[in-house]
Amino acid sequence: MLMRRAIVGLAVLLLACKGDAQQPRSEPTAPEAPPIPLPAPLPATDLPAPLLWMADGPNGPSYLLGTMHLGVDVRRDVHAVVFERLGSSKTFVMETDVSEVDPVEMSRLAELPKGTTLDGELTEDQWTELTEILPSLPPSTMKRFRAWFVLVAITQSLLPSTLPMDTELQSTARSDGLKLEYLEDWRYQVDMLDDVIGAADLIDLVDNFEETKQELLDLAQGYKAGDAAVVARIMYDPEKYQKNPKVLDLLIVKRNREWMPKIEAYLEGGNTFIAVGAGHLVGDRGVIALLRERGYNVERVPVPPAQLLR
C-alpha cells in the first residue's frame, strides 16, 4: 500500500522529476517499450468540464487548474475552455520552472552515493522482478539510482507518452506574453521525493504491481472525465494515509499550506492562471477548500456551449 500511495501521487503532484536524468553514456540502453495506444480524440469543445475553478478577486477573476503531469495530453484530453481562460489572463503560475532543471545536476541528485547500490536493499527475487517491470532501464544502471528516480521512471512507463501538460501550458503562456511565476524550486521537489520514497516502496511495488497499475490508470481516466471526487478519493484515502502519512503530509498538505500566501497574493492581483497538480486542489485539505475557508468565492468553471469556442 505504501507504494501505491507514492506512485499514484507522482502522476498528479510532481513536475520537475520526470525520469529524464542523464544515464551514463557507457551503459547500453534497452529498446523503449511500445507506446500505449491512444483512442481517437474528441473535439476539444466536446470534452467534459476540466478541473478548473474561478476565484473572484478585487482586481479581476483568477483561475486554478488541476493538472496531471504525466499521461494526459492537454490539447486532446482537456476541454478547450482551459486555453480560452489562460488566454484571458495576464500572469501564469505553475509549481516550478521545468526549463530551469539542470540535467547534470538532476543526474547527480538521482544517483546513490559511491559504494551504495539499490539492488543491495532488495532480495535477489525482488530485484529481478523490479528490473522486469522497467526493462528500458538496464539493471546495471538502475542499481545506481535512488528509489525515487526509479519510481518516477516506472510511473512514466505505466501511462501514455504525451507532452507534459504543464510545459504545454507554460509554452502557450509564454507565447501569449503572460508573465510567468513559480511556487517552488525544482530541487525542493527532489528533496521531498528523497525524504519520502525508499527501497521499501519499491518492494511494495513488486508485491502489488497490478493493483498499482490499475489504480494509476483509473486515476488518469477520472482526471480526463473531470471527476474531482475520483482524484480526491485516490489522493486522500484514509486507509492508505494511516499506512504512510508522510507521503500525504509532505507531498500535498505541507506544500498546500506553504503555497497559500503566494496564491492569495496572486488572487488579490487578479487575472492570474494557476496550474498545479490536481491532488493539490481537491479534497478537504486542498487549496480550493483552504481558499473558501479564508472567505474566497471559488466555483468550478462550467463548460461553455461548444460553438462559443469554435
C-alpha positions in Angstrom: 0.0 0.0 0.0 2.9 2.4 0.6 4.0 2.3 -3.0 0.5 2.7 -4.4 0.1 6.0 -2.5 3.5 7.2 -3.7 3.3 6.2 -7.4 -0.2 7.4 -7.9 0.6 10.7 -6.2 3.5 11.3 -8.5 1.3 11.4 -11.6 -0.7 14.4 -10.3 1.7 16.1 -8.0 5.3 16.2 -9.1 6.5 18.0 -12.1 10.2 18.5 -12.4 11.4 15.0 -11.7 10.3 13.2 -14.9 12.8 10.4 -15.0 14.9 12.1 -17.6 18.2 12.4 -15.8 21.2 11.6 -17.9 22.2 8.0 -17.9 25.9 7.1 -18.2 26.9 7.0 -21.8 28.9 3.8 -21.4 25.8 1.8 -20.4 23.7 0.1 -23.1 20.2 1.3 -23.4 17.4 -1.2 -23.8 14.7 -0.6 -26.5 11.9 1.5 -25.3 8.6 -0.2 -24.7 5.9 0.2 -27.4 3.9 3.4 -26.7 0.5 2.9 -25.2 -2.1 3.5 -27.9 -4.4 6.5 -27.5 -8.1 6.5 -28.6 -9.3 8.8 -31.4 -9.7 12.3 -29.9 -13.0 14.1 -29.4 -13.2 17.7 -30.4 -11.7 19.8 -27.6 -15.0 21.5 -27.1 -17.0 18.3 -26.6 -14.9 17.0 -23.7 -16.1 17.0 -20.0 -15.6 20.0 -17.8 -11.9 20.2 -16.7 -10.7 20.5 -13.2 -10.8 24.3 -13.5 -12.0 26.8 -10.9 -12.6 30.5 -10.9 -11.8 32.7 -7.9 -13.1 36.2 -7.5 -10.7 39.0 -6.7 -10.8 42.7 -6.2 -8.8 43.2 -9.5 -10.5 40.6 -11.7 -11.0 36.9 -11.6 -8.3 34.3 -11.5 -8.3 30.6 -12.4 -6.9 27.5 -10.8 -6.4 24.4 -13.0 -5.6 21.0 -11.6 -3.2 19.2 -13.9 -2.0 15.6 -14.3 1.7 15.9 -15.0 2.0 12.5 -16.8 -0.1 10.7 -19.2 -2.6 13.4 -20.3 -2.3 15.5 -23.5 -3.8 18.9 -22.5 -4.7 19.7 -26.2 -6.5 16.4 -26.9 -7.8 15.3 -23.5 -8.8 18.5 -21.8 -11.6 20.9 -22.7 -10.6 24.0 -24.8 -12.0 26.3 -22.1 -8.7 25.9 -20.4 -6.8 27.7 -23.1 -9.6 30.2 -23.5 -9.3 31.2 -19.8 -5.5 31.1 -20.0 -5.5 33.5 -22.9 -7.6 36.0 -20.9 -5.1 36.1 -18.1 -2.1 38.3 -17.5 0.0 36.0 -15.3 0.7 32.3 -15.4 1.8 30.4 -12.3 2.9 26.8 -12.1 4.7 24.7 -9.5 8.2 25.0 -10.7 10.1 26.1 -13.8 11.0 22.8 -15.5 13.0 24.7 -18.2 15.5 25.5 -15.4 16.1 21.8 -14.5 19.8 21.1 -15.0 20.1 17.5 -16.3 23.6 17.1 -15.0 22.6 18.2 -11.5 19.5 16.1 -11.7 21.6 13.1 -12.5 23.9 13.8 -9.6 20.9 14.1 -7.2 19.3 10.9 -8.5 22.4 8.8 -8.1 23.2 6.9 -4.9 26.5 7.6 -3.0 29.5 5.8 -4.2 29.7 2.3 -2.8 25.9 2.0 -2.4 23.6 0.2 -4.8 19.9 -0.1 -4.9 19.9 -3.8 -5.5 21.6 -4.3 -2.2 18.4 -3.1 -0.4 16.2 -5.8 -2.1 16.3 -9.6 -2.2 17.5 -11.2 -5.4 14.0 -12.1 -6.4 12.6 -8.6 -5.6 15.4 -7.1 -7.6 14.7 -9.3 -10.6 11.0 -8.6 -10.6 11.7 -4.8 -10.3 14.0 -4.8 -13.3 11.4 -6.7 -15.3 8.9 -4.0 -14.6 11.2 -1.4 -16.1 13.1 -3.2 -19.0 14.0 0.1 -20.6 16.5 0.9 -17.8 19.3 -1.7 -17.7 19.8 -3.3 -14.2 23.5 -2.2 -14.2 22.2 1.4 -14.5 19.1 1.1 -12.3 21.1 -0.1 -9.3 23.0 3.2 -9.2 19.9 5.3 -8.8 17.8 6.3 -5.8 14.4 4.7 -5.2 12.5 7.9 -6.1 14.1 8.1 -9.5 13.2 4.5 -10.3 9.7 5.2 -9.1 9.3 8.2 -11.4 10.6 6.2 -14.4 8.1 3.4 -13.6 5.3 5.9 -13.3 6.2 7.2 -16.8 6.2 3.7 -18.2 2.7 3.0 -17.0 1.0 5.9 -18.7 0.6 7.0 -22.3 3.6 9.0 -23.5 2.5 12.6 -24.0 3.9 16.1 -24.0 4.0 17.2 -20.3 0.8 19.2 -19.7 2.4 21.8 -17.6 5.1 22.6 -20.1 2.5 22.9 -22.8 0.6 25.4 -20.7 3.9 27.2 -19.9 4.8 27.4 -23.6 1.4 28.8 -24.5 1.5 31.4 -21.8 5.0 32.5 -22.8 3.9 32.8 -26.5 0.9 34.8 -25.4 3.1 37.2 -23.5 1.9 36.3 -20.0 4.1 37.0 -17.0 5.5 33.7 -15.7 5.7 32.9 -12.0 6.6 29.8 -10.0 5.7 28.5 -6.5 8.8 26.5 -5.6 12.2 25.4 -6.9 12.6 22.0 -8.6 15.3 21.0 -6.1 12.8 21.2 -3.3 10.7 18.7 -5.1 13.6 16.3 -5.4 14.4 16.7 -1.7 10.9 15.8 -0.8 11.0 12.7 -3.0 14.2 11.6 -1.5 12.8 12.1 2.0 9.5 10.2 1.3 10.4 7.3 -1.0 12.8 4.5 -0.2 13.5 0.9 -1.0 10.5 -0.3 1.0 8.3 1.4 -1.5 9.9 -0.4 -4.4 9.4 -3.7 -2.6 5.7 -2.8 -2.1 5.5 -2.1 -5.8 6.8 -5.5 -6.7 4.3 -7.1 -4.4 1.3 -5.0 -5.6 2.2 -4.1 -9.2 -1.0 -5.0 -11.0 -3.1 -3.2 -8.4 -0.9 -0.1 -8.6 -1.0 -0.1 -12.4 -4.8 -0.3 -12.4 -5.2 2.5 -9.8 -3.0 4.7 -11.8 -5.0 4.1 -15.0 -8.2 4.7 -13.1 -6.8 8.0 -11.9 -6.0 9.1 -15.4 -9.5 8.2 -16.6 -11.1 10.0 -13.7 -9.0 13.1 -14.4 -10.0 13.1 -18.1 -13.6 12.8 -17.1 -13.2 15.9 -14.9 -14.2 13.8 -11.8 -12.7 15.7 -8.8 -14.2 13.1 -6.5 -12.2 10.3 -8.1 -9.0 12.3 -7.7 -9.8 13.2 -4.1 -10.7 9.6 -3.2 -7.4 8.2 -4.5 -5.2 11.0 -3.1 -6.8 11.2 0.4 -7.7 7.5 1.0 -7.7 7.3 4.8 -6.6 3.7 4.9 -3.5 4.5 2.9 -2.8 7.6 4.8 -2.6 5.6 8.0 -0.1 3.3 6.4 2.2 6.0 5.2 1.1 9.5 6.4 4.4 11.1 5.4 3.6 10.9 1.7 0.3 12.8 2.0 1.6 15.2 4.7 4.8 16.2 2.8 3.8 16.0 -0.8 0.3 17.6 -0.6 -0.8 19.1 2.8 2.5 20.8 3.7 3.0 22.3 0.2 -0.6 23.5 0.1 0.0 25.4 3.3 3.3 26.8 2.0 1.7 28.0 -1.2 -1.3 29.7 0.3 0.3 33.2 1.0 1.6 33.3 -2.6 -1.7 32.1 -4.1 -3.7 34.6 -2.1 -1.4 37.4 -3.4 -2.0 36.3 -6.9 -5.8 36.2 -6.4 -5.6 39.7 -4.9 -3.8 40.9 -8.0 -6.3 39.2 -10.3 -6.1 38.0 -13.9 -3.9 35.1 -12.9 -4.0 31.5 -14.2 -2.5 29.0 -11.7 -1.8 25.4 -12.8 -0.8 22.8 -10.1 -1.2 19.1 -9.7 -4.9 18.2 -9.3 -4.2 16.5 -6.0 -3.4 19.9 -4.5 -6.7 21.4 -5.4 -9.3 18.7 -4.4 -10.3 17.4 -1.0 -10.9 19.0 2.3 -7.2 19.8 2.7 -6.8 21.1 -0.8 -6.2 24.6 -2.0 -9.8 25.2 -3.1 -11.1 24.3 0.4 -8.4 26.4 2.1 -9.4 29.4 -0.1 -13.0 29.0 0.8 -12.2 28.8 4.5 -10.4 32.2 4.0 -13.6 33.7 2.5 -12.8 33.5 -1.2 -15.6 32.7 -3.6 -14.3 29.8 -5.7 -16.5 28.0 -8.1 -15.9 25.3 -10.7 -15.9 26.7 -14.3 -18.7 25.2 -16.3 -18.2 24.1 -19.9 -19.5 26.8 -22.2 -21.5 26.0 -25.4 -19.2 24.4 -27.9 -20.0 27.0 -30.6 -18.5 29.8 -28.4 -15.1 28.2 -28.6 -15.1 27.1 -32.3 
